[in-house]
Amino acid sequence: MTRTLDFFPDWRGSNPFQTMLFSELDRVDAAPAPVRDLTAYLTASAPAGRVLNVHWTTPVLGSATTDEDAVARVSAFSAGVQSFRSAGGRLVWTVHNVLPHETVHLEQEIEVSRILADHADVVHVLSDATVEAAAPHYRLDPDRVVCIPHSSYLGMYPDWVSRAGARRRLGLEPDAKVMVTLGQIRPYKGLDRLLDYLEGEGEADPALRLLVAGSLGRHPDGPAFEARLAAMPRVVAEPRRIRDDEVQVWLRAADLAVLPYLKVLNSGSFLLAESFGLPVVAPHVGSLTAYDGSEHARLFDDGELERVLTAALHDLVSDRDGARRARESAERAARERPVAAMAGAFADAVAPLW
C-alpha cells in the first residue's frame, strides 16, 4: 500500500470496531497504522499527505491527576493538532460518544472535542443523532460531517455453539428465561438497576436468570458490585474480559439482551446482541431511537425500565410467536448492516484526503 491511515488510540485488542472499519482501506490503496504516542506524533514534523483518524478521546486526559494537569494536557493537545495541520496533515475524527463516559475534567474534555471539531477535515459520525446530541457542548459543521452507521458484528466472532450447549456450559436450566448484559461493567451502564429488578419485580418469575459478563474496571463501586453479583443465586457472572471465542456462549445461552444504561449515544453492545439474533431492551436515547417500533427492540425512557422489561420478557421471550418474530427481526437487521458496507463507505470518505 502506498498510503497510510494513522489512527489513535489502538483498541483493536479489546474492540473489533477499528478492525471492521479499516477492512476495506486496501481498495483505496491504504493501510491502517496505529499511533502509540499521540503527542509525539502530532508535534513531529508531519509531511503533507499524512492522515490521522482519532477515535475515542479518553486517553488525552485519562491520566490527568488535577485540573491544572488537565488544562496543560489540553494546551499541549491543541498545539499538537495545530502543528500537525500546519505541516499538511489531514484529520479525521470518528465520534463514538459526545464526551467520554464518567468524565472527571468536564470543561477540559469539552475543549478536546471542540479542538477536534474545529480542525477535522472529516467528522465521521455513527448516527444522525450525533450532531444534535453534541450541540450543547460543541458544534459539528454539517459540511464536514459524514454519517456512516456502525455495522453489525456478523462474522466477527466465532459462532458454532448451540443454545443447549451454551446453557450447559453456564449451568443454566433448559427452560430458564435468560437475560444477558455483556461488556465492560461501568457505572454509566446502570447495571445495579437490573439487579434491583431481579430482586424486586423479577422475584415473581422463578425461571428468570441473569448473565453478567465483562471487565469490571477500576471504579470505586466495583468491589461492592462484584460482591452483590456473587451473592445473587439467580445471577451467573464473570467480572472479567470475555474472550472472543466465549462471546457466543453468553449470547447463545440468552433469550433477551438488556442494556439498562443511564446514557448512551451509540451502542456496540446493542448491535452485538442483534448480530446473535437477540431481542434487546435499551434506553430510548441517541442512535437507539431509530429502533422505535422494531419487532426486536423495546426502548425505555426514564423511570420505565421495570415496566418495559416486564413487558419484553412476556412479549419477546414467553410468547413463542413473539420470540420467533423478534429473533428473525434481529437477524434481518444485522444482515442489513454488513461490515463491508460500513468499511467501504469509510474508505470512500477518507480517500480524497491523500
Secondary structure, 3 states (H helix, E strand, C coil): CCEEEEEECCCCCCCCHHHHHCCCHHHHCEEEEECCCHHHHHHCCCCCCCEEEECCCHHHHCCCCCHHHHHHHHHHHHHHHHHHHHCCCEEEEEECCCCCCCCCCHHHHHHHHHHHHHHCCEEEECCCHHHHHHCCCCCCCHHHEEECCCCCCCCCCCCCCCHHHHHHHHCCCCCCEEEEEECCCCHHHCHHHHHHHHHCHHHHCCCEEEEEECCCCCCCCHHHHHHHHHCCCCEEEECCCCCHHHHHHHHHCCCEEECCCCCCCCCHHHHHHHHCCCCEEEECCHHHHHHCCCCCEEEECCCCHHHHHHHHHHHHHHCHHHHHHHHHHHHHHHHCCCHHHHHHHHHHHHHHHC
